Amino acid sequence: MSNELEITTGGISYKVSDLSPEAQQQVTNLRYVESEIARLNAQLAIYETARGTYKSVLKDLLPKTAQ
């Protein structure tokens, strides 16, 4: 089994090393963007958790009123 990097698009797999230099650069760009999206999604999850915690704490700190 080969450890060579492959990319699949449209149901067809391609060995990156067989692609043109321009296509290889686009693969690199795509991998970078995908990793940045994953990083930002992880940050977003942290911020959403913090927001929920802050809202919960604020709710506990607000005066209780009869409705």
Predicted model as a PDB file, atoms N, CA, C, CB and O in Angstrom, pLDDT in the B-factor column:
MODEL        1                                                                  
ATOM      1  N   MET A   1       0.851  -1.188   0.000  1.00 54.00           N  
ATOM      2  CA  MET A   1       0.000   0.000   0.000  1.00 54.00           C  
ATOM      3  C   MET A   1       0.888   1.240   0.000  1.00 54.00           C  
ATOM      4  CB  MET A   1      -0.964   0.005   1.230  1.00 54.00           C  
ATOM      5  O   MET A   1       1.851   1.330   0.762  1.00 54.00           O  
ATOM      6  N   SER A   2       0.559   2.166  -0.841  1.00 66.00           N  
ATOM      7  CA  SER A   2       1.366   3.375  -1.000  1.00 66.00           C  
ATOM      8  C   SER A   2       0.941   4.440  -0.001  1.00 66.00           C  
ATOM      9  CB  SER A   2       1.252   3.917  -2.430  1.00 66.00           C  
ATOM     10  O   SER A   2      -0.243   4.595   0.298  1.00 66.00           O  
ATOM     11  N   ASN A   3       1.919   5.165   0.505  1.00 81.00           N  
ATOM     12  CA  ASN A   3       1.636   6.289   1.397  1.00 81.00           C  
ATOM     13  C   ASN A   3       1.582   7.585   0.620  1.00 81.00           C  
ATOM     14  CB  ASN A   3       2.686   6.383   2.502  1.00 81.00           C  
ATOM     15  O   ASN A   3       1.552   8.665   1.209  1.00 81.00           O  
ATOM     16  N   GLU A   4       1.571   7.489  -0.695  1.00 90.00           N  
ATOM     17  CA  GLU A   4       1.581   8.679  -1.538  1.00 90.00           C  
ATOM     18  C   GLU A   4       0.254   9.424  -1.403  1.00 90.00           C  
ATOM     19  CB  GLU A   4       1.844   8.299  -3.016  1.00 90.00           C  
ATOM     20  O   GLU A   4      -0.816   8.817  -1.353  1.00 90.00           O  
ATOM     21  N   LEU A   5       0.347  10.735  -1.344  1.00 93.00           N  
ATOM     22  CA  LEU A   5      -0.826  11.584  -1.202  1.00 93.00           C  
ATOM     23  C   LEU A   5      -1.693  11.509  -2.449  1.00 93.00           C  
ATOM     24  CB  LEU A   5      -0.415  13.031  -0.926  1.00 93.00           C  
ATOM     25  O   LEU A   5      -1.210  11.632  -3.574  1.00 93.00           O  
ATOM     26  N   GLU A   6      -2.981  11.305  -2.220  1.00 95.00           N  
ATOM     27  CA  GLU A   6      -3.959  11.292  -3.307  1.00 95.00           C  
ATOM     28  C   GLU A   6      -5.056  12.284  -2.995  1.00 95.00           C  
ATOM     29  CB  GLU A   6      -4.547   9.875  -3.521  1.00 95.00           C  
ATOM     30  O   GLU A   6      -5.314  12.608  -1.836  1.00 95.00           O  
ATOM     31  N   ILE A   7      -5.694  12.756  -4.040  1.00 94.00           N  
ATOM     32  CA  ILE A   7      -6.855  13.625  -3.891  1.00 94.00           C  
ATOM     33  C   ILE A   7      -7.968  13.022  -4.731  1.00 94.00           C  
ATOM     34  CB  ILE A   7      -6.539  15.110  -4.325  1.00 94.00           C  
ATOM     35  O   ILE A   7      -7.729  12.520  -5.830  1.00 94.00           O  
ATOM     36  N   THR A   8      -9.181  13.074  -4.207  1.00 95.00           N  
ATOM     37  CA  THR A   8     -10.332  12.534  -4.922  1.00 95.00           C  
ATOM     38  C   THR A   8     -11.312  13.656  -5.182  1.00 95.00           C  
ATOM     39  CB  THR A   8     -11.005  11.386  -4.126  1.00 95.00           C  
ATOM     40  O   THR A   8     -11.690  14.398  -4.275  1.00 95.00           O  
ATOM     41  N   THR A   9     -11.716  13.768  -6.429  1.00 93.00           N  
ATOM     42  CA  THR A   9     -12.725  14.747  -6.803  1.00 93.00           C  
ATOM     43  C   THR A   9     -13.557  14.148  -7.929  1.00 93.00           C  
ATOM     44  CB  THR A   9     -12.077  16.108  -7.234  1.00 93.00           C  
ATOM     45  O   THR A   9     -13.025  13.508  -8.835  1.00 93.00           O  
ATOM     46  N   GLY A  10     -14.851  14.360  -7.864  1.00 95.00           N  
ATOM     47  CA  GLY A  10     -15.735  13.797  -8.869  1.00 95.00           C  
ATOM     48  C   GLY A  10     -15.708  12.282  -8.904  1.00 95.00           C  
ATOM     49  O   GLY A  10     -15.985  11.669  -9.935  1.00 95.00           O  
ATOM     50  N   GLY A  11     -15.367  11.671  -7.752  1.00 97.00           N  
ATOM     51  CA  GLY A  11     -15.321  10.225  -7.678  1.00 97.00           C  
ATOM     52  C   GLY A  11     -14.066   9.608  -8.277  1.00 97.00           C  
ATOM     53  O   GLY A  11     -13.961   8.384  -8.355  1.00 97.00           O  
ATOM     54  N   ILE A  12     -13.111  10.433  -8.702  1.00 97.00           N  
ATOM     55  CA  ILE A  12     -11.867   9.950  -9.301  1.00 97.00           C  
ATOM     56  C   ILE A  12     -10.703  10.340  -8.404  1.00 97.00           C  
ATOM     57  CB  ILE A  12     -11.674  10.520 -10.736  1.00 97.00           C  
ATOM     58  O   ILE A  12     -10.598  11.486  -7.969  1.00 97.00           O  
ATOM     59  N   SER A  13      -9.818   9.364  -8.128  1.00 97.00           N  
ATOM     60  CA  SER A  13      -8.638   9.624  -7.295  1.00 97.00           C  
ATOM     61  C   SER A  13      -7.429   9.900  -8.182  1.00 97.00           C  
ATOM     62  CB  SER A  13      -8.354   8.425  -6.349  1.00 97.00           C  
ATOM     63  O   SER A  13      -7.238   9.273  -9.224  1.00 97.00           O  
ATOM     64  N   TYR A  14      -6.629  10.847  -7.740  1.00 97.00           N  
ATOM     65  CA  TYR A  14      -5.413  11.231  -8.466  1.00 97.00           C  
ATOM     66  C   TYR A  14      -4.241  11.239  -7.503  1.00 97.00           C  
ATOM     67  CB  TYR A  14      -5.575  12.623  -9.142  1.00 97.00           C  
ATOM     68  O   TYR A  14      -4.364  11.714  -6.374  1.00 97.00           O  
ATOM     69  N   LYS A  15      -3.110  10.717  -7.943  1.00 97.00           N  
ATOM     70  CA  LYS A  15      -1.879  10.856  -7.174  1.00 97.00           C  
ATOM     71  C   LYS A  15      -1.392  12.284  -7.381  1.00 97.00           C  
ATOM     72  CB  LYS A  15      -0.787   9.796  -7.612  1.00 97.00           C  
ATOM     73  O   LYS A  15      -1.254  12.755  -8.510  1.00 97.00           O  
ATOM     74  N   VAL A  16      -1.137  12.953  -6.279  1.00 97.00           N  
ATOM     75  CA  VAL A  16      -0.720  14.352  -6.362  1.00 97.00           C  
ATOM     76  C   VAL A  16       0.575  14.480  -7.153  1.00 97.00           C  
ATOM     77  CB  VAL A  16      -0.544  14.948  -4.958  1.00 97.00           C  
ATOM     78  O   VAL A  16       0.756  15.436  -7.907  1.00 97.00           O  
ATOM     79  N   SER A  17       1.465  13.527  -6.983  1.00 97.00           N  
ATOM     80  CA  SER A  17       2.756  13.600  -7.692  1.00 97.00           C  
ATOM     81  C   SER A  17       2.598  13.501  -9.210  1.00 97.00           C  
ATOM     82  CB  SER A  17       3.678  12.487  -7.207  1.00 97.00           C  
ATOM     83  O   SER A  17       3.496  13.895  -9.954  1.00 97.00           O  
ATOM     84  N   ASP A  18       1.455  12.976  -9.673  1.00 97.00           N  
ATOM     85  CA  ASP A  18       1.215  12.869 -11.117  1.00 97.00           C  
ATOM     86  C   ASP A  18       0.590  14.131 -11.696  1.00 97.00           C  
ATOM     87  CB  ASP A  18       0.318  11.681 -11.409  1.00 97.00           C  
ATOM     88  O   ASP A  18       0.464  14.256 -12.914  1.00 97.00           O  
ATOM     89  N   LEU A  19       0.201  15.055 -10.846  1.00 97.00           N  
ATOM     90  CA  LEU A  19      -0.463  16.279 -11.307  1.00 97.00           C  
ATOM     91  C   LEU A  19       0.553  17.317 -11.767  1.00 97.00           C  
ATOM     92  CB  LEU A  19      -1.340  16.865 -10.194  1.00 97.00           C  
ATOM     93  O   LEU A  19       1.732  17.253 -11.419  1.00 97.00           O  
ATOM     94  N   SER A  20       0.075  18.263 -12.550  1.00 98.00           N  
ATOM     95  CA  SER A  20       0.940  19.364 -12.991  1.00 98.00           C  
ATOM     96  C   SER A  20       1.348  20.198 -11.785  1.00 98.00           C  
ATOM     97  CB  SER A  20       0.223  20.252 -14.053  1.00 98.00           C  
ATOM     98  O   SER A  20       0.680  20.156 -10.751  1.00 98.00           O  
ATOM     99  N   PRO A  21       2.434  20.952 -11.903  1.00 97.00           N  
ATOM    100  CA  PRO A  21       2.830  21.828 -10.781  1.00 97.00           C  
ATOM    101  C   PRO A  21       1.715  22.787 -10.370  1.00 97.00           C  
ATOM    102  CB  PRO A  21       4.075  22.631 -11.157  1.00 97.00           C  
ATOM    103  O   PRO A  21       1.538  23.065  -9.184  1.00 97.00           O  
ATOM    104  N   GLU A  22       0.971  23.287 -11.342  1.00 98.00           N  
ATOM    105  CA  GLU A  22      -0.129  24.206 -11.026  1.00 98.00           C  
ATOM    106  C   GLU A  22      -1.218  23.491 -10.226  1.00 98.00           C  
ATOM    107  CB  GLU A  22      -0.726  24.803 -12.320  1.00 98.00           C  
ATOM    108  O   GLU A  22      -1.752  24.049  -9.267  1.00 98.00           O  
ATOM    109  N   ALA A  23      -1.547  22.264 -10.617  1.00 97.00           N  
ATOM    110  CA  ALA A  23      -2.561  21.494  -9.894  1.00 97.00           C  
ATOM    111  C   ALA A  23      -2.054  21.141  -8.495  1.00 97.00           C  
ATOM    112  CB  ALA A  23      -2.932  20.206 -10.675  1.00 97.00           C  
ATOM    113  O   ALA A  23      -2.817  21.169  -7.530  1.00 97.00           O  
ATOM    114  N   GLN A  24      -0.762  20.808  -8.389  1.00 97.00           N  
ATOM    115  CA  GLN A  24      -0.188  20.512  -7.076  1.00 97.00           C  
ATOM    116  C   GLN A  24      -0.274  21.729  -6.163  1.00 97.00           C  
ATOM    117  CB  GLN A  24       1.273  20.058  -7.217  1.00 97.00           C  
ATOM    118  O   GLN A  24      -0.527  21.592  -4.966  1.00 97.00           O  
ATOM    119  N   GLN A  25      -0.066  22.913  -6.719  1.00 98.00           N  
ATOM    120  CA  GLN A  25      -0.179  24.143  -5.915  1.00 98.00           C  
ATOM    121  C   GLN A  25      -1.610  24.342  -5.437  1.00 98.00           C  
ATOM    122  CB  GLN A  25       0.283  25.375  -6.729  1.00 98.00           C  
ATOM    123  O   GLN A  25      -1.834  24.780  -4.308  1.00 98.00           O  
ATOM    124  N   GLN A  26      -2.571  24.026  -6.280  1.00 97.00           N  
ATOM    125  CA  GLN A  26      -3.970  24.157  -5.875  1.00 97.00           C  
ATOM    126  C   GLN A  26      -4.315  23.153  -4.782  1.00 97.00           C  
ATOM    127  CB  GLN A  26      -4.899  23.963  -7.082  1.00 97.00           C  
ATOM    128  O   GLN A  26      -5.102  23.467  -3.888  1.00 97.00           O  
ATOM    129  N   VAL A  27      -3.746  21.958  -4.834  1.00 97.00           N  
ATOM    130  CA  VAL A  27      -3.935  20.967  -3.768  1.00 97.00           C  
ATOM    131  C   VAL A  27      -3.372  21.525  -2.462  1.00 97.00           C  
ATOM    132  CB  VAL A  27      -3.247  19.608  -4.132  1.00 97.00           C  
ATOM    133  O   VAL A  27      -4.005  21.417  -1.412  1.00 97.00           O  
ATOM    134  N   THR A  28      -2.192  22.116  -2.532  1.00 97.00           N  
ATOM    135  CA  THR A  28      -1.586  22.728  -1.349  1.00 97.00           C  
ATOM    136  C   THR A  28      -2.481  23.831  -0.799  1.00 97.00           C  
ATOM    137  CB  THR A  28      -0.194  23.291  -1.683  1.00 97.00           C  
ATOM    138  O   THR A  28      -2.713  23.908   0.407  1.00 97.00           O  
ATOM    139  N   ASN A  29      -2.982  24.682  -1.689  1.00 98.00           N  
ATOM    140  CA  ASN A  29      -3.877  25.769  -1.271  1.00 98.00           C  
ATOM    141  C   ASN A  29      -5.135  25.212  -0.611  1.00 98.00           C  
ATOM    142  CB  ASN A  29      -4.258  26.649  -2.476  1.00 98.00           C  
ATOM    143  O   ASN A  29      -5.576  25.712   0.424  1.00 98.00           O  
ATOM    144  N   LEU A  30      -5.704  24.181  -1.215  1.00 96.00           N  
ATOM    145  CA  LEU A  30      -6.917  23.576  -0.690  1.00 96.00           C  
ATOM    146  C   LEU A  30      -6.677  22.964   0.689  1.00 96.00           C  
ATOM    147  CB  LEU A  30      -7.437  22.516  -1.654  1.00 96.00           C  
ATOM    148  O   LEU A  30      -7.498  23.131   1.591  1.00 96.00           O  
ATOM    149  N   ARG A  31      -5.579  22.268   0.854  1.00 96.00           N  
ATOM    150  CA  ARG A  31      -5.264  21.661   2.153  1.00 96.00           C  
ATOM    151  C   ARG A  31      -5.076  22.736   3.224  1.00 96.00           C  
ATOM    152  CB  ARG A  31      -3.995  20.790   2.047  1.00 96.00           C  
ATOM    153  O   ARG A  31      -5.513  22.564   4.362  1.00 96.00           O  
ATOM    154  N   TYR A  32      -4.428  23.840   2.860  1.00 98.00           N  
ATOM    155  CA  TYR A  32      -4.238  24.939   3.815  1.00 98.00           C  
ATOM    156  C   TYR A  32      -5.589  25.518   4.235  1.00 98.00           C  
ATOM    157  CB  TYR A  32      -3.347  26.050   3.202  1.00 98.00           C  
ATOM    158  O   TYR A  32      -5.850  25.710   5.423  1.00 98.00           O  
ATOM    159  N   VAL A  33      -6.441  25.791   3.250  1.00 98.00           N  
ATOM    160  CA  VAL A  33      -7.740  26.387   3.549  1.00 98.00           C  
ATOM    161  C   VAL A  33      -8.581  25.441   4.405  1.00 98.00           C  
ATOM    162  CB  VAL A  33      -8.486  26.737   2.247  1.00 98.00           C  
ATOM    163  O   VAL A  33      -9.256  25.877   5.337  1.00 98.00           O  
ATOM    164  N   GLU A  34      -8.541  24.158   4.090  1.00 98.00           N  
ATOM    165  CA  GLU A  34      -9.297  23.201   4.890  1.00 98.00           C  
ATOM    166  C   GLU A  34      -8.793  23.142   6.328  1.00 98.00           C  
ATOM    167  CB  GLU A  34      -9.224  21.820   4.259  1.00 98.00           C  
ATOM    168  O   GLU A  34      -9.588  23.017   7.260  1.00 98.00           O  
ATOM    169  N   SER A  35      -7.484  23.231   6.513  1.00 98.00           N  
ATOM    170  CA  SER A  35      -6.959  23.220   7.884  1.00 98.00           C  
ATOM    171  C   SER A  35      -7.324  24.504   8.627  1.00 98.00           C  
ATOM    172  CB  SER A  35      -5.433  23.037   7.871  1.00 98.00           C  
ATOM    173  O   SER A  35      -7.585  24.472   9.829  1.00 98.00           O  
ATOM    174  N   GLU A  36      -7.342  25.616   7.928  1.00 98.00           N  
ATOM    175  CA  GLU A  36      -7.748  26.882   8.559  1.00 98.00           C  
ATOM    176  C   GLU A  36      -9.220  26.848   8.947  1.00 98.00           C  
ATOM    177  CB  GLU A  36      -7.481  28.068   7.614  1.00 98.00           C  
ATOM    178  O   GLU A  36      -9.588  27.331  10.018  1.00 98.00           O  
ATOM    179  N   ILE A  37     -10.063  26.285   8.090  1.00 98.00           N  
ATOM    180  CA  ILE A  37     -11.487  26.159   8.412  1.00 98.00           C  
ATOM    181  C   ILE A  37     -11.662  25.295   9.655  1.00 98.00           C  
ATOM    182  CB  ILE A  37     -12.272  25.555   7.219  1.00 98.00           C  
ATOM    183  O   ILE A  37     -12.455  25.630  10.535  1.00 98.00           O  
ATOM    184  N   ALA A  38     -10.934  24.195   9.737  1.00 98.00           N  
ATOM    185  CA  ALA A  38     -11.010  23.318  10.913  1.00 98.00           C  
ATOM    186  C   ALA A  38     -10.557  24.066  12.166  1.00 98.00           C  
ATOM    187  CB  ALA A  38     -10.145  22.050  10.707  1.00 98.00           C  
ATOM    188  O   ALA A  38     -11.177  23.943  13.222  1.00 98.00           O  
ATOM    189  N   ARG A  39      -9.477  24.842  12.049  1.00 98.00           N  
ATOM    190  CA  ARG A  39      -8.972  25.610  13.189  1.00 98.00           C  
ATOM    191  C   ARG A  39     -10.007  26.641  13.633  1.00 98.00           C  
ATOM    192  CB  ARG A  39      -7.638  26.307  12.830  1.00 98.00           C  
ATOM    193  O   ARG A  39     -10.260  26.802  14.826  1.00 98.00           O  
ATOM    194  N   LEU A  40     -10.598  27.333  12.671  1.00 98.00           N  
ATOM    195  CA  LEU A  40     -11.594  28.351  13.006  1.00 98.00           C  
ATOM    196  C   LEU A  40     -12.854  27.726  13.603  1.00 98.00           C  
ATOM    197  CB  LEU A  40     -11.954  29.166  11.764  1.00 98.00           C  
ATOM    198  O   LEU A  40     -13.457  28.300  14.510  1.00 98.00           O  
ATOM    199  N   ASN A  41     -13.255  26.564  13.107  1.00 98.00           N  
ATOM    200  CA  ASN A  41     -14.405  25.872  13.690  1.00 98.00           C  
ATOM    201  C   ASN A  41     -14.130  25.471  15.131  1.00 98.00           C  
ATOM    202  CB  ASN A  41     -14.761  24.635  12.862  1.00 98.00           C  
ATOM    203  O   ASN A  41     -15.024  25.532  15.975  1.00 98.00           O  
ATOM    204  N   ALA A  42     -12.898  25.062  15.419  1.00 98.00           N  
ATOM    205  CA  ALA A  42     -12.529  24.723  16.795  1.00 98.00           C  
ATOM    206  C   ALA A  42     -12.597  25.969  17.676  1.00 98.00           C  
ATOM    207  CB  ALA A  42     -11.109  24.100  16.847  1.00 98.00           C  
ATOM    208  O   ALA A  42     -13.098  25.914  18.799  1.00 98.00           O  
ATOM    209  N   GLN A  43     -12.096  27.084  17.168  1.00 98.00           N  
ATOM    210  CA  GLN A  43     -12.174  28.338  17.930  1.00 98.00           C  
ATOM    211  C   GLN A  43     -13.621  28.737  18.146  1.00 98.00           C  
ATOM    212  CB  GLN A  43     -11.417  29.467  17.206  1.00 98.00           C  
ATOM    213  O   GLN A  43     -13.991  29.158  19.242  1.00 98.00           O  
ATOM    214  N   LEU A  44     -14.440  28.611  17.118  1.00 98.00           N  
ATOM    215  CA  LEU A  44     -15.849  28.966  17.235  1.00 98.00           C  
ATOM    216  C   LEU A  44     -16.531  28.135  18.313  1.00 98.00           C  
ATOM    217  CB  LEU A  44     -16.560  28.777  15.895  1.00 98.00           C  
ATOM    218  O   LEU A  44     -17.338  28.658  19.081  1.00 98.00           O  
ATOM    219  N   ALA A  45     -16.214  26.852  18.374  1.00 98.00           N  
ATOM    220  CA  ALA A  45     -16.799  25.994  19.412  1.00 98.00           C  
ATOM    221  C   ALA A  45     -16.410  26.480  20.802  1.00 98.00           C  
ATOM    222  CB  ALA A  45     -16.354  24.535  19.221  1.00 98.00           C  
ATOM    223  O   ALA A  45     -17.228  26.455  21.721  1.00 98.00           O  
ATOM    224  N   ILE A  46     -15.172  26.918  20.959  1.00 98.00           N  
ATOM    225  CA  ILE A  46     -14.713  27.454  22.249  1.00 98.00           C  
ATOM    226  C   ILE A  46     -15.490  28.719  22.593  1.00 98.00           C  
ATOM    227  CB  ILE A  46     -13.188  27.752  22.215  1.00 98.00           C  
ATOM    228  O   ILE A  46     -15.958  28.878  23.721  1.00 98.00           O  
ATOM    229  N   TYR A  47     -15.627  29.618  21.623  1.00 98.00           N  
ATOM    230  CA  TYR A  47     -16.337  30.876  21.873  1.00 98.00           C  
ATOM    231  C   TYR A  47     -17.813  30.639  22.162  1.00 98.00           C  
ATOM    232  CB  TYR A  47     -16.189  31.815  20.679  1.00 98.00           C  
ATOM    233  O   TYR A  47     -18.393  31.311  23.016  1.00 98.00           O  
ATOM    234  N   GLU A  48     -18.423  29.695  21.462  1.00 98.00           N  
ATOM    235  CA  GLU A  48     -19.832  29.404  21.720  1.00 98.00           C  
ATOM    236  C   GLU A  48     -20.025  28.819  23.120  1.00 98.00           C  
ATOM    237  CB  GLU A  48     -20.378  28.435  20.661  1.00 98.00           C  
ATOM    238  O   GLU A  48     -21.006  29.128  23.796  1.00 98.00           O  
ATOM    239  N   THR A  49     -19.096  27.985  23.545  1.00 98.00           N  
ATOM    240  CA  THR A  49     -19.155  27.433  24.904  1.00 98.00           C  
ATOM    241  C   THR A  49     -19.001  28.549  25.929  1.00 98.00           C  
ATOM    242  CB  THR A  49     -18.058  26.359  25.110  1.00 98.00           C  
ATOM    243  O   THR A  49     -19.739  28.604  26.913  1.00 98.00           O  
ATOM    244  N   ALA A  50     -18.045  29.432  25.695  1.00 98.00           N  
ATOM    245  CA  ALA A  50     -17.840  30.567  26.615  1.00 98.00           C  
ATOM    246  C   ALA A  50     -19.082  31.445  26.659  1.00 98.00           C  
ATOM    247  CB  ALA A  50     -16.610  31.407  26.189  1.00 98.00           C  
ATOM    248  O   ALA A  50     -19.505  31.869  27.734  1.00 98.00           O  
ATOM    249  N   ARG A  51     -19.667  31.721  25.499  1.00 98.00           N  
ATOM    250  CA  ARG A  51     -20.868  32.557  25.462  1.00 98.00           C  
ATOM    251  C   ARG A  51     -21.981  31.930  26.291  1.00 98.00           C  
ATOM    252  CB  ARG A  51     -21.338  32.768  24.012  1.00 98.00           C  
ATOM    253  O   ARG A  51     -22.650  32.619  27.061  1.00 98.00           O  
ATOM    254  N   GLY A  52     -22.178  30.631  26.134  1.00 98.00           N  
ATOM    255  CA  GLY A  52     -23.212  29.944  26.914  1.00 98.00           C  
ATOM    256  C   GLY A  52     -22.955  30.033  28.406  1.00 98.00           C  
ATOM    257  O   GLY A  52     -23.882  30.226  29.193  1.00 98.00           O  
ATOM    258  N   THR A  53     -21.704  29.894  28.790  1.00 98.00           N  
ATOM    259  CA  THR A  53     -21.342  29.993  30.200  1.00 98.00           C  
ATOM    260  C   THR A  53     -21.578  31.406  30.716  1.00 98.00           C  
ATOM    261  CB  THR A  53     -19.878  29.588  30.410  1.00 98.00           C  
ATOM    262  O   THR A  53     -22.150  31.582  31.792  1.00 98.00           O  
ATOM    263  N   TYR A  54     -21.145  32.411  29.966  1.00 98.00           N  
ATOM    264  CA  TYR A  54     -21.347  33.801  30.383  1.00 98.00           C  
ATOM    265  C   TYR A  54     -22.833  34.112  30.526  1.00 98.00           C  
ATOM    266  CB  TYR A  54     -20.698  34.767  29.374  1.00 98.00           C  
ATOM    267  O   TYR A  54     -23.233  34.779  31.480  1.00 98.00           O  
ATOM    268  N   LYS A  55     -23.655  33.639  29.595  1.00 98.00           N  
ATOM    269  CA  LYS A  55     -25.092  33.891  29.667  1.00 98.00           C  
ATOM    270  C   LYS A  55     -25.695  33.217  30.898  1.00 98.00           C  
ATOM    271  CB  LYS A  55     -25.792  33.392  28.391  1.00 98.00           C  
ATOM    272  O   LYS A  55     -26.557  33.788  31.567  1.00 98.00           O  
ATOM    273  N   SER A  56     -25.241  32.014  31.188  1.00 97.00           N  
ATOM    274  CA  SER A  56     -25.753  31.289  32.350  1.00 97.00           C  
ATOM    275  C   SER A  56     -25.380  32.006  33.642  1.00 97.00           C  
ATOM    276  CB  SER A  56     -25.215  29.851  32.369  1.00 97.00           C  
ATOM    277  O   SER A  56     -26.212  32.159  34.536  1.00 97.00           O  
ATOM    278  N   VAL A  57     -24.137  32.441  33.737  1.00 97.00           N  
ATOM    279  CA  VAL A  57     -23.691  33.163  34.934  1.00 97.00           C  
ATOM    280  C   VAL A  57     -24.451  34.477  35.064  1.00 97.00           C  
ATOM    281  CB  VAL A  57     -22.164  33.427  34.882  1.00 97.00           C  
ATOM    282  O   VAL A  57     -24.887  34.840  36.157  1.00 97.00           O  
ATOM    283  N   LEU A  58     -24.610  35.191  33.952  1.00 97.00           N  
ATOM    284  CA  LEU A  58     -25.348  36.456  33.991  1.00 97.00           C  
ATOM    285  C   LEU A  58     -26.775  36.232  34.463  1.00 97.00           C  
ATOM    286  CB  LEU A  58     -25.348  37.125  32.610  1.00 97.00           C  
ATOM    287  O   LEU A  58     -27.284  36.997  35.281  1.00 97.00           O  
ATOM    288  N   LYS A  59     -27.419  35.200  33.960  1.00 95.00           N  
ATOM    289  CA  LYS A  59     -28.787  34.904  34.366  1.00 95.00           C  
ATOM    290  C   LYS A  59     -28.863  34.695  35.858  1.00 95.00           C  
ATOM    291  CB  LYS A  59     -29.314  33.677  33.636  1.00 95.00           C  
ATOM    292  O   LYS A  59     -29.801  35.166  36.501  1.00 95.00           O  
ATOM    293  N   ASP A  60     -27.883  33.989  36.429  1.00 95.00           N  
ATOM    294  CA  ASP A  60     -27.858  33.753  37.876  1.00 95.00           C  
ATOM    295  C   ASP A  60     -27.615  35.029  38.660  1.00 95.00           C  
ATOM    296  CB  ASP A  60     -26.791  32.735  38.223  1.00 95.00           C  
ATOM    297  O   ASP A  60     -28.033  35.124  39.814  1.00 95.00           O  
ATOM    298  N   LEU A  61     -26.952  36.012  38.068  1.00 96.00           N  
ATOM    299  CA  LEU A  61     -26.614  37.259  38.757  1.00 96.00           C  
ATOM    300  C   LEU A  61     -27.704  38.323  38.636  1.00 96.00           C  
ATOM    301  CB  LEU A  61     -25.318  37.806  38.211  1.00 96.00           C  
ATOM    302  O   LEU A  61     -27.706  39.288  39.401  1.00 96.00           O  
ATOM    303  N   LEU A  62     -28.624  38.164  37.695  1.00 96.00           N  
ATOM    304  CA  LEU A  62     -29.680  39.156  37.520  1.00 96.00           C  
ATOM    305  C   LEU A  62     -30.709  39.041  38.633  1.00 96.00           C  
ATOM    306  CB  LEU A  62     -30.355  38.991  36.155  1.00 96.00           C  
ATOM    307  O   LEU A  62     -30.976  37.954  39.145  1.00 96.00           O  
ATOM    308  N   PRO A  63     -31.281  40.184  38.997  1.00 94.00           N  
ATOM    309  CA  PRO A  63     -32.319  40.148  40.054  1.00 94.00           C  
ATOM    310  C   PRO A  63     -33.510  39.300  39.596  1.00 94.00           C  
ATOM    311  CB  PRO A  63     -32.798  41.595  40.414  1.00 94.00           C  
ATOM    312  O   PRO A  63     -33.891  39.316  38.425  1.00 94.00           O  
ATOM    313  N   LYS A  64     -34.069  38.582  40.520  1.00 89.00           N  
ATOM    314  CA  LYS A  64     -35.251  37.778  40.225  1.00 89.00           C  
ATOM    315  C   LYS A  64     -36.465  38.686  40.311  1.00 89.00           C  
ATOM    316  CB  LYS A  64     -35.381  36.563  41.206  1.00 89.00           C  
ATOM    317  O   LYS A  64     -36.632  39.417  41.287  1.00 89.00           O  
ATOM    318  N   THR A  65     -37.306  38.642  39.300  1.00 84.00           N  
ATOM    319  CA  THR A  65     -38.516  39.465  39.294  1.00 84.00           C  
ATOM    320  C   THR A  65     -39.731  38.567  39.108  1.00 84.00           C  
ATOM    321  CB  THR A  65     -38.454  40.546  38.175  1.00 84.00           C  
ATOM    322  O   THR A  65     -39.670  37.535  38.438  1.00 84.00           O  
ATOM    323  N   ALA A  66     -40.829  38.983  39.714  1.00 64.00           N  
ATOM    324  CA  ALA A  66     -42.087  38.240  39.552  1.00 64.00           C  
ATOM    325  C   ALA A  66     -42.683  38.616  38.215  1.00 64.00           C  
ATOM    326  CB  ALA A  66     -43.095  38.540  40.716  1.00 64.00           C  
ATOM    327  O   ALA A  66     -42.685  39.784  37.826  1.00 64.00           O  
ATOM    328  N   GLN A  67     -43.193  37.604  37.505  1.00 62.00           N  
ATOM    329  CA  GLN A  67     -43.813  37.893  36.196  1.00 62.00           C  
ATOM    330  C   GLN A  67     -45.230  37.441  36.156  1.00 62.00           C  
ATOM    331  CB  GLN A  67     -43.049  37.234  35.073  1.00 62.00           C  
ATOM    332  O   GLN A  67     -45.901  37.604  35.138  1.00 62.00           O  
TER     333      GLN A  67                                                      
ENDMDL                                                                          
END                                                                             
